[in-house]
Amino acid sequence: MKLKVSVPSGKTLYQVLREKGFMKSAYCGGRGICGKCIVKVEGKEELACLLFGAFEGEVELPEENLISEGERLPDIPACGKTGFGVAIDLGTTGAEAALFDLSTGKFVKSFKTLNLQSAFGADVVTRVELARVNYDKERELLLKTVSLLLQEMEVPVKEAVVVSNPVIQHFLLGAPVSGFERFPFKLEVEEEVFTTGKELGLEGFRETLFYLPPPLKGFIGSDFLSNLLVLTENRPDFAVADLGTNAEMGIWKENEGVAASVPAGPAFEGVGLFSGMRAVEGAIYKVFFDGRDFRFLTVGRKPPLGICASGYFDLIHLLKSFRVLTPEGGIREEGIPPLIAGRIREINREKAFVLYESDETLVALTQSDVRKFLLAKGAVYGALKTLSEEAGVPRELFLSGAFGSHVEKRSIRGVKLIPENFPEPVAAGNLALKGASLLLGSSSKREEIKEIKRRVKPVELATNKTFESAYIEGMEL
């Protein structure tokens, strides 16, 4: 895979690629010892950690592990059509697609991958800024992400439903994104869109029919409305938080809702942290203490390569319980059990807790990781508290996305992700993808998601005094 990369002065190519989610943390921490960060620059193999900025050019990365198996979804109602349909959740950091037999509604298989557009920034705000001069390349990488997922299905795809946040949707459609540069944000596309692979520029899928549901407003998109499409079928009073790089959440009561979004950063995707990775094989997704030492579980029961978001929640909760972490998120070295003190060392000139190491892999939580985590969870806490003051405390709380599939309830409470008066959270899997699947071939569901949009009030947090104080409160452990 080839990427155009810009490395600023004072950073290495390795640091930039790792921050964007394109490279796992090297065992040596980027000191040129382990040889795990080899890339090709102008056809020549180089150690990314030894290539210092300022530098700008094309870098070739290995495509291993770019595609992995996704979530198993429920069957959908048969829509009276023949052929195959694909539901796609096109996220800021990751993307997932599920294949269905339209004649029977049967789920066939699903896959997930990294959104290749991440090369231009971990968050949509950065990508919008860079789009002033890089729009075509950013869109090209987004189209390649969609193509990778569709190619993996290995069947002719008759129709596809794509849900996403509004910025990603605009990029996909080739619409200007300059309206997202400053408040008040202006959407060029506010209604549903029917198009084809040919019109989008997806070679190999020119005849595929694409349906993109409408966004809500600002940074709240069709992915969030798809969450509501699933949950409102049989629940009158609930909150849902779709915790990704662009975190979207809302409360639904008496057939009306309020919603908001916060830029949580890629921490909830396990990206941009020292040992962070997506929830793919080798990712530590659960951490616990068995009375004698720290233990963990990995996706696919493979040797550990890093930590995904749910693993970070467990680890940070445990370190808080052992008073290794202060309420402000600082790492202590004094007054803690010797077993834990022996795991604290300096990595890249900052304190870190080492969870696992072998001859090839170092998995650690650094001080800057904790800071990024607190910024993300503080924003979510603040948004949920603000929405509850607007609409009331919900009866149920659902966590959507890969993160919500593995995280422990005690860890969520332990790190203060949600307000104390909220109900116990329930992991709901990828509700955005489930909602997208219900829209395959269904005109009634497409009318229903438009009606849900009309019944949801966006809450602007940027100028909200309640959010300001709640965000600060949520920054503490």
C-alpha positions in Angstrom: 0.0 0.0 0.0 1.4 3.4 -1.0 0.8 6.6 1.0 1.8 10.1 0.6 3.2 11.2 4.0 4.4 14.5 5.5 6.8 14.2 8.4 7.4 17.5 10.3 10.8 18.5 11.7 11.5 16.9 15.0 9.5 13.7 14.3 10.3 10.5 12.6 8.4 8.7 9.8 7.7 5.9 12.3 6.0 8.3 14.8 3.8 9.7 12.1 2.8 6.3 10.8 2.1 5.0 14.3 0.0 8.0 15.2 -2.1 7.5 12.1 -2.7 3.8 12.9 -0.6 2.4 10.0 2.1 0.9 12.1 2.2 -1.1 15.4 4.6 0.0 18.1 8.0 -1.4 17.6 9.6 -3.4 20.5 12.5 -0.9 20.8 10.2 2.0 21.0 11.6 3.6 17.8 15.4 3.4 18.5 16.4 1.5 15.3 17.2 -1.8 17.1 14.4 -4.3 16.5 13.9 -3.8 12.7 10.1 -4.0 12.9 9.3 -0.8 11.1 10.8 -1.4 7.6 9.0 0.5 4.8 10.0 1.3 1.3 10.8 4.9 0.4 11.4 5.5 -3.3 11.8 1.7 -3.8 14.5 1.4 -1.1 13.9 -0.3 2.3 14.3 2.0 5.2 13.7 1.9 9.0 10.9 4.3 9.5 12.2 5.2 13.0 15.5 6.4 11.6 13.9 8.6 8.9 13.6 12.1 10.4 11.6 15.1 9.2 11.2 17.4 7.6 10.3 14.9 4.9 7.5 14.6 2.4 7.1 11.8 -0.1 5.5 8.5 -1.0 5.9 5.5 1.3 5.1 1.9 0.6 3.7 -0.2 3.5 3.1 -3.9 3.7 -0.6 -4.7 3.4 -0.6 -7.6 5.8 -3.5 -7.8 8.3 -5.2 -4.9 6.5 -8.4 -6.9 6.2 -9.8 -9.0 9.1 -13.0 -10.9 9.8 -15.9 -8.7 11.1 -18.9 -9.1 13.4 -21.6 -11.7 12.8 -24.9 -9.9 12.2 -28.5 -11.1 12.4 -30.3 -12.0 9.3 -32.5 -9.3 7.8 -36.1 -9.6 6.3 -36.1 -10.8 2.7 -36.8 -7.8 0.4 -38.1 -9.7 -2.7 -35.0 -9.0 -4.7 -32.3 -11.3 -6.0 -28.5 -11.0 -5.7 -26.3 -9.8 -2.9 -26.3 -6.6 -0.9 -23.6 -5.1 1.3 -24.1 -2.9 4.4 -21.1 -0.6 5.1 -20.2 1.4 8.2 -17.6 3.8 7.0 -16.0 5.1 10.1 -13.3 7.8 10.7 -10.6 5.2 11.7 -12.1 1.9 10.7 -14.6 0.5 8.3 -16.7 -2.6 8.4 -18.9 -4.3 5.7 -21.4 -7.2 5.9 -22.7 -9.3 3.0 -26.3 -10.4 2.7 -28.3 -12.6 0.3 -31.1 -10.3 -0.7 -33.4 -13.1 -1.8 -33.4 -14.8 1.7 -32.1 -12.0 4.0 -29.4 -14.4 5.2 -26.2 -13.0 6.6 -23.2 -14.4 4.7 -20.0 -12.8 6.0 -18.4 -9.6 7.1 -15.0 -7.9 7.1 -13.4 -4.8 8.6 -10.4 -2.7 7.7 -8.6 0.5 8.5 -10.0 3.6 6.8 -7.0 4.4 4.5 -7.9 8.1 4.7 -6.4 8.0 8.2 -3.1 8.8 6.4 -4.3 12.4 6.3 -5.2 12.7 10.0 -6.6 10.7 12.9 -9.7 12.9 13.0 -12.1 14.5 10.5 -11.2 18.0 11.6 -7.6 17.5 10.5 -8.7 15.9 7.2 -11.0 18.8 6.5 -8.1 21.2 7.0 -5.7 19.2 4.8 -8.4 18.8 2.1 -7.7 22.4 1.0 -4.8 21.0 -1.0 -5.2 17.2 -0.7 -9.0 16.7 -1.4 -8.5 14.4 -4.4 -6.0 12.2 -2.7 -8.1 11.9 0.5 -11.1 10.9 -1.5 -9.1 8.4 -3.5 -8.0 6.7 -0.3 -11.6 6.6 1.0 -12.8 5.0 -2.3 -10.0 2.5 -2.0 -11.2 1.6 1.5 -14.7 0.9 0.1 -13.2 -1.1 -2.8 -11.1 -3.3 -0.5 -14.2 -4.3 1.5 -16.4 -5.0 -1.6 -13.6 -7.0 -3.3 -13.4 -9.2 -0.2 -17.0 -10.3 -0.7 -16.0 -12.1 -3.9 -19.5 -11.9 -5.4 -21.2 -9.3 -7.7 -22.7 -6.7 -5.3 -26.1 -5.5 -6.5 -26.7 -2.8 -4.0 -24.9 -1.3 -1.0 -25.9 0.9 1.9 -23.2 3.2 3.4 -23.6 4.9 6.7 -21.0 7.4 8.1 -20.5 10.7 9.7 -21.3 13.7 7.5 -17.6 14.6 6.7 -16.9 11.1 5.4 -20.2 11.1 3.5 -19.2 14.4 1.8 -15.8 12.9 0.8 -17.4 9.8 -0.6 -19.9 11.8 -2.7 -17.2 14.2 -3.9 -18.9 17.1 -2.2 -17.0 20.1 -0.7 -16.0 19.8 3.0 -15.1 23.4 3.5 -18.4 23.9 5.4 -17.0 21.9 8.3 -14.0 24.2 8.8 -15.8 26.5 11.3 -19.0 26.9 13.3 -21.8 27.1 12.3 -21.1 24.1 10.1 -22.6 23.9 6.7 -23.6 20.6 5.0 -23.7 20.5 1.3 -25.7 17.2 1.5 -28.6 17.0 3.9 -30.9 14.5 2.3 -30.6 10.8 1.3 -28.6 10.0 -1.8 -29.1 7.3 -4.5 -26.1 6.8 -6.8 -24.0 4.2 -8.5 -20.5 2.9 -8.3 -19.9 4.5 -11.7 -20.9 7.9 -10.5 -18.8 7.5 -7.4 -15.7 6.4 -9.4 -15.6 2.8 -7.9 -14.0 0.8 -10.7 -15.1 -2.8 -10.6 -18.4 -1.9 -9.0 -19.8 0.5 -11.6 -23.2 -1.2 -11.7 -23.7 -1.4 -7.9 -26.5 0.8 -6.6 -25.6 2.8 -3.5 -27.9 4.3 -1.0 -26.6 6.8 1.6 -29.1 7.7 4.3 -29.4 11.4 5.3 -27.1 12.9 8.0 -28.5 14.7 11.0 -26.5 17.9 11.4 -22.9 19.1 12.0 -20.8 16.0 12.7 -23.8 13.8 13.6 -24.3 11.4 10.7 -26.3 8.6 9.2 -24.3 6.2 11.3 -25.8 7.6 14.5 -29.3 7.6 12.9 -28.7 3.9 12.1 -28.1 3.2 15.8 -31.5 4.7 16.5 -33.2 2.8 13.7 -32.2 -0.5 15.4 -33.0 0.5 19.0 -36.3 2.4 18.5 -37.9 -0.8 17.2 -38.8 -1.9 20.7 -37.4 0.5 23.2 -39.1 3.7 24.3 -36.5 5.2 26.7 -32.7 4.8 26.2 -29.4 6.4 25.5 -26.8 5.2 23.0 -23.2 6.1 22.6 -21.4 5.2 19.4 -17.8 5.6 20.6 -15.4 6.0 17.8 -13.0 8.7 16.7 -16.0 10.9 16.1 -18.1 10.0 19.1 -21.9 10.4 18.6 -24.5 9.9 21.3 -28.1 10.6 22.1 -31.1 10.1 24.4 -34.5 8.9 23.1 -37.7 9.3 25.1 -41.4 9.4 24.0 -40.6 9.2 20.3 -38.2 12.2 20.4 -34.5 12.5 20.9 -31.6 14.7 21.5 -28.1 14.1 20.1 -24.6 15.4 20.1 -21.1 14.6 18.9 -17.6 15.1 20.3 -14.2 14.7 18.7 -13.0 11.9 21.0 -9.8 11.2 18.9 -8.8 7.7 17.9 -8.3 6.5 21.5 -11.6 4.6 21.4 -10.4 2.9 18.2 -7.1 1.8 19.9 -5.2 4.0 17.5 -2.6 6.7 18.1 -1.4 5.2 21.5 2.0 3.7 22.0 0.7 0.1 21.8 -2.7 0.9 20.4 -4.3 -1.1 17.7 -7.7 -2.0 16.4 -9.6 -5.0 17.7 -8.0 -7.5 15.3 -6.1 -10.7 16.0 -3.4 -10.2 18.5 -5.0 -7.2 20.2 -5.3 -7.4 24.0 -9.0 -6.8 24.6 -9.3 -7.8 28.3 -7.0 -7.2 31.2 -7.4 -8.5 34.8 -5.4 -9.2 37.9 -5.6 -12.7 39.3 -4.3 -12.0 42.8 -0.6 -12.6 41.8 0.0 -10.9 38.5 -1.6 -9.1 35.5 -3.3 -11.3 32.9 -5.0 -10.6 29.6 -6.9 -12.1 26.7 -6.2 -11.4 23.0 -8.5 -11.5 20.0 -8.2 -14.8 18.2 -6.0 -16.1 21.2 -3.0 -15.0 19.3 0.3 -13.7 20.8 -0.1 -10.1 21.9 0.8 -7.4 19.5 -0.8 -4.4 21.2 -4.0 -3.2 23.0 -7.4 -2.2 21.7 -9.7 0.3 23.3 -11.5 -2.1 25.7 -8.1 -3.4 27.0 -7.1 0.2 27.8 -10.2 0.7 29.8 -9.5 -2.4 31.9 -5.8 -1.6 32.4 -6.4 2.1 33.3 -9.1 1.0 35.8 -6.8 -1.5 37.4 -3.9 1.0 37.7 -6.3 3.5 39.2 -7.4 0.8 41.7 -3.8 0.1 42.7 -3.2 3.9 43.0 -0.6 3.8 40.3 -2.6 6.5 38.5 -3.6 9.7 40.3 -7.1 11.2 39.8 -5.4 13.6 37.3 -3.9 10.6 35.4 -0.3 10.9 36.5 1.8 7.7 36.9 3.1 7.2 40.4 6.3 5.4 41.2 6.3 5.6 45.0 4.0 4.0 47.5 2.8 1.2 45.2 3.2 -2.6 45.4 6.7 -3.8 44.4 5.2 -6.1 41.7 3.7 -3.0 40.0 6.7 -0.8 40.6 8.9 -3.3 38.7 6.7 -2.7 35.6 7.2 1.0 35.5 10.0 2.3 33.4 10.9 5.1 31.0 10.0 4.7 27.4 10.8 7.5 24.9 11.6 9.8 27.8 8.3 9.4 29.6 6.9 7.1 32.4 5.2 4.0 31.2 3.7 0.8 32.6 4.8 -2.4 30.8 2.0 -5.0 30.5 3.9 -7.5 28.3 7.2 -7.9 26.6 9.0 -10.6 24.6 11.9 -10.6 22.3 9.8 -9.1 19.6 7.0 -7.2 21.3 6.6 -4.5 23.9 3.1 -3.6 25.1 3.0 -0.6 27.4 0.8 2.3 28.6 2.6 5.6 28.5 1.9 8.8 30.3 0.9 10.5 27.1 -1.5 7.5 26.4 -3.3 8.3 29.7 -3.6 11.9 28.7 -5.2 11.1 25.4 -7.5 8.7 27.1 -8.7 11.2 29.6 -9.3 13.8 26.9 -11.5 11.3 25.0 -13.5 10.0 28.0 -13.9 13.5 29.4 -15.6 14.6 26.2 -18.0 11.6 26.3 -18.8 12.1 29.9 -19.5 15.8 29.4 -21.7 15.1 26.4 -23.8 12.4 28.1 -24.3 14.6 31.2 -25.3 17.6 29.0 -27.8 15.5 27.1 -29.3 14.1 30.3 -29.9 17.6 31.6 -31.7 18.4 28.3 -33.8 15.2 28.1 -33.6 13.4 31.5 -31.7 10.4 32.6 -32.4 7.4 30.3 -33.8 4.0 31.5 -31.2 2.1 29.4 -27.7 2.8 28.0 -26.2 1.0 25.0 -22.6 1.2 23.9 -22.2 0.7 20.1 -19.2 -0.3 18.1 -16.3 -2.7 18.5 -15.3 -1.0 21.7 -18.7 -1.7 23.3 -18.5 -5.4 22.4 -15.6 -6.2 24.9 -15.4 -3.5 27.5 -16.2 -4.5 31.1 -19.0 -2.6 33.0 -16.8 -2.2 36.1 -14.1 -0.6 34.0 -16.5 1.9 32.5 -17.7 2.9 35.9 -14.2 2.7 37.3 -12.7 5.2 34.9 -15.8 7.5 35.1 -16.8 7.3 31.5 -20.5 7.8 32.2 -22.3 9.9 34.9 -23.1 8.1 38.1 -26.9 8.3 37.7 -26.8 6.5 34.4 -28.0 2.9 34.1 -25.5 0.0 33.7 -24.2 0.0 30.1 -25.0 -2.8 27.7 -22.7 -3.8 24.9 -24.7 -3.7 21.6 -22.1 -4.5 18.9 -21.9 -2.4 15.8 -25.4 -0.8 15.7 -24.5 1.4 12.8 -23.8 -1.6 10.7 -26.9 -3.4 11.9 -29.0 -0.4 11.0 -27.4 -0.2 7.6 -28.2 -3.8 7.0 -31.9 -3.1 7.8 -31.9 -0.5 5.0 -30.9 -3.0 2.3 -33.7 -3.1 -0.2 -36.3 -1.8 2.3 -38.2 1.3 1.3 -40.1 1.3 4.6 -36.9 1.4 6.7 -35.6 4.2 4.5 -38.7 6.2 5.3 -38.4 5.3 9.0 -34.8 6.6 9.3 -35.9 9.9 7.7 -38.7 10.2 10.2 -36.2 9.5 13.0 -34.1 12.4 11.7 -37.1 14.7 11.9 -37.6 13.7 15.6 -34.0 14.2 16.8 -32.8 17.6 18.1 -29.1 18.3 17.7 -27.5 19.8 20.8 -24.5 22.1 20.1 -21.8 21.6 22.8 -19.3 24.1 21.6 -21.1 27.0 23.3 -22.8 25.0 26.1 -21.9 26.0 29.7 -23.1 22.7 31.1 -20.8 20.8 28.8 -17.8 23.0 29.7 -18.1 22.1 33.4 -19.0 18.5 32.8 -16.1 18.0 30.5 -13.7 19.2 33.2 -15.4 16.9 35.7 -15.1 14.0 33.3 -11.3 14.5 32.8 -10.6 13.0 36.3 -10.4 9.3 37.0 
